[in-house]
Amino acid sequence: MDKRKVAIIEDDPNIVNMYRTKFELEGYEVKTAGDGNEGLTLVQEFTPDVVLLDLMMPGKTGVEMLEELRRLPGGQQVKVIVLTNMDDNTTTSRVYRTGPMEYIVKSEATPQEVFERANALIEREY
């Protein structure tokens, strides 16, 4: 069986390393990007099983990247976990309008919980 793949799109290297380590230890292939522009390219080329996406990044934000991704052919089927500390109503409603995904506030979840939610999302049919 092929390894499951996760794309981590996050500009904080400490958070990237934490999630990279967790997912690699669980047998995932991991690729990362530091902003929404790189992230959009990564998702298209790497075709991950799940994307961990921060919202606040330099350049193209995670929200902008997600909106653009959802407009691409097949973009609605990409499984995304928004992993952010932004929890305001304006941001969350804008994100939820982009279609199916999970939304996790970083400070409220452990890497194990994020990993478990990622696995559950991969198994779920949209």
C-alpha positions as a Markdown table, in Angstrom:
| # | Residue | x | y | z |
|---|---|---|---|---|
| 1 | Met | 0.0 | 0.0 | 0.0 |
| 2 | Asp | 1.3 | 3.5 | -0.8 |
| 3 | Lys | 2.0 | 5.9 | 2.0 |
| 4 | Arg | -0.6 | 8.4 | 2.8 |
| 5 | Lys | 0.4 | 11.9 | 1.9 |
| 6 | Val | -0.1 | 15.2 | 3.9 |
| 7 | Ala | 0.8 | 18.7 | 2.7 |
| 8 | Ile | 1.5 | 21.1 | 5.6 |
| 9 | Ile | 1.0 | 24.7 | 4.5 |
| 10 | Glu | 2.3 | 26.8 | 7.4 |
| 11 | Asp | 4.8 | 29.7 | 7.8 |
| 12 | Asp | 5.9 | 28.9 | 11.4 |
| 13 | Pro | 8.9 | 26.4 | 11.2 |
| 14 | Asn | 8.3 | 25.1 | 14.7 |
| 15 | Ile | 4.7 | 24.2 | 13.9 |
| 16 | Val | 5.8 | 22.7 | 10.6 |
| 17 | Asn | 8.4 | 20.5 | 12.3 |
| 18 | Met | 6.0 | 19.4 | 15.0 |
| 19 | Tyr | 3.4 | 18.2 | 12.5 |
| 20 | Arg | 6.0 | 16.9 | 10.1 |
| 21 | Thr | 7.5 | 14.7 | 12.9 |
| 22 | Lys | 4.1 | 13.4 | 14.0 |
| 23 | Phe | 2.9 | 12.5 | 10.5 |
| 24 | Glu | 6.2 | 11.0 | 9.5 |
| 25 | Leu | 6.3 | 8.8 | 12.6 |
| 26 | Glu | 2.8 | 7.6 | 11.6 |
| 27 | Gly | 4.1 | 6.6 | 8.2 |
| 28 | Tyr | 2.9 | 9.5 | 6.1 |
| 29 | Glu | 4.9 | 11.2 | 3.3 |
| 30 | Val | 5.1 | 14.9 | 4.2 |
| 31 | Lys | 5.7 | 17.9 | 2.0 |
| 32 | Thr | 5.5 | 21.5 | 3.2 |
| 33 | Ala | 5.0 | 25.0 | 1.9 |
| 34 | Gly | 5.4 | 28.4 | 3.7 |
| 35 | Asp | 2.7 | 30.4 | 2.0 |
| 36 | Gly | -0.5 | 30.2 | 0.0 |
| 37 | Asn | 1.3 | 30.5 | -3.4 |
| 38 | Glu | 3.7 | 27.7 | -2.7 |
| 39 | Gly | 0.8 | 25.7 | -1.1 |
| 40 | Leu | -1.4 | 25.9 | -4.1 |
| 41 | Thr | 1.4 | 24.6 | -6.3 |
| 42 | Leu | 2.2 | 21.9 | -3.8 |
| 43 | Val | -1.3 | 20.6 | -3.6 |
| 44 | Gln | -1.6 | 20.5 | -7.4 |
| 45 | Glu | 1.7 | 18.7 | -7.9 |
| 46 | Phe | 1.8 | 16.4 | -4.7 |
| 47 | Thr | -1.9 | 15.5 | -4.6 |
| 48 | Pro | -2.0 | 14.9 | -0.9 |
| 49 | Asp | -4.6 | 12.8 | 0.9 |
| 50 | Val | -5.1 | 15.7 | 3.3 |
| 51 | Val | -3.9 | 19.3 | 3.6 |
| 52 | Leu | -3.1 | 21.1 | 6.9 |
| 53 | Leu | -3.6 | 24.7 | 6.2 |
| 54 | Asp | -2.7 | 27.8 | 8.3 |
| 55 | Leu | -4.7 | 30.9 | 7.5 |
| 56 | Met | -2.4 | 33.7 | 8.4 |
| 57 | Met | 0.7 | 33.6 | 6.2 |
| 58 | Pro | 2.8 | 36.0 | 4.1 |
| 59 | Gly | 1.9 | 36.5 | 0.5 |
| 60 | Lys | -1.2 | 34.6 | -0.3 |
| 61 | Thr | -3.1 | 33.8 | 2.9 |
| 62 | Gly | -4.5 | 30.4 | 3.6 |
| 63 | Val | -8.0 | 31.8 | 3.1 |
| 64 | Glu | -7.1 | 33.1 | -0.4 |
| 65 | Met | -5.4 | 29.9 | -1.2 |
| 66 | Leu | -8.4 | 27.8 | -0.2 |
| 67 | Glu | -10.8 | 30.0 | -2.2 |
| 68 | Glu | -8.5 | 29.6 | -5.2 |
| 69 | Leu | -8.1 | 25.8 | -4.7 |
| 70 | Arg | -11.9 | 25.3 | -4.5 |
| 71 | Arg | -12.3 | 27.0 | -7.9 |
| 72 | Leu | -9.8 | 24.6 | -9.7 |
| 73 | Pro | -11.0 | 21.5 | -11.4 |
| 74 | Gly | -11.1 | 18.8 | -8.7 |
| 75 | Gly | -10.4 | 21.4 | -6.0 |
| 76 | Gln | -13.7 | 20.7 | -4.2 |
| 77 | Gln | -12.5 | 17.2 | -3.5 |
| 78 | Val | -9.3 | 18.1 | -1.8 |
| 79 | Lys | -9.5 | 17.3 | 1.9 |
| 80 | Val | -8.4 | 20.3 | 4.0 |
| 81 | Ile | -8.0 | 20.8 | 7.7 |
| 82 | Val | -7.7 | 24.5 | 8.5 |
| 83 | Leu | -5.3 | 24.6 | 11.4 |
| 84 | Thr | -5.2 | 28.1 | 12.8 |
| 85 | Asn | -5.5 | 30.3 | 15.9 |
| 86 | Met | -8.0 | 32.6 | 14.1 |
| 87 | Asp | -11.4 | 32.0 | 15.6 |
| 88 | Asp | -13.3 | 35.1 | 14.7 |
| 89 | Asn | -16.8 | 34.8 | 13.0 |
| 90 | Thr | -15.8 | 36.7 | 9.9 |
| 91 | Thr | -12.9 | 34.5 | 9.1 |
| 92 | Thr | -14.6 | 31.2 | 10.0 |
| 93 | Ser | -17.7 | 32.0 | 7.9 |
| 94 | Arg | -15.5 | 33.0 | 4.9 |
| 95 | Val | -13.6 | 29.7 | 5.3 |
| 96 | Tyr | -16.7 | 27.6 | 5.6 |
| 97 | Arg | -18.2 | 29.1 | 2.4 |
| 98 | Thr | -15.3 | 27.4 | 0.5 |
| 99 | Gly | -16.8 | 23.9 | 1.0 |
| 100 | Pro | -16.2 | 20.8 | 3.0 |
| 101 | Met | -13.3 | 20.7 | 5.5 |
| 102 | Glu | -12.3 | 20.6 | 9.1 |
| 103 | Tyr | -11.5 | 23.7 | 11.2 |
| 104 | Ile | -9.2 | 23.2 | 14.2 |
| 105 | Val | -7.9 | 26.0 | 16.5 |
| 106 | Lys | -4.2 | 25.1 | 17.0 |
| 107 | Ser | -4.1 | 26.1 | 20.7 |
| 108 | Glu | -7.0 | 23.7 | 21.4 |
| 109 | Ala | -5.7 | 20.5 | 19.8 |
| 110 | Thr | -2.7 | 18.2 | 20.3 |
| 111 | Pro | -0.7 | 16.8 | 17.3 |
| 112 | Gln | -2.3 | 13.4 | 18.1 |
| 113 | Glu | -5.8 | 14.9 | 17.9 |
| 114 | Val | -4.9 | 16.6 | 14.6 |
| 115 | Phe | -3.5 | 13.3 | 13.3 |
| 116 | Glu | -6.7 | 11.5 | 14.3 |
| 117 | Arg | -8.9 | 14.1 | 12.7 |
| 118 | Ala | -6.8 | 13.9 | 9.5 |
| 119 | Asn | -7.2 | 10.1 | 9.3 |
| 120 | Ala | -10.9 | 10.4 | 9.9 |
| 121 | Leu | -11.2 | 13.0 | 7.2 |
| 122 | Ile | -9.3 | 10.8 | 4.7 |
| 123 | Glu | -11.7 | 8.0 | 5.4 |
| 124 | Arg | -14.8 | 10.2 | 5.0 |
| 125 | Glu | -16.4 | 10.5 | 1.6 |
| 126 | Tyr | -17.5 | 14.0 | 0.6 |
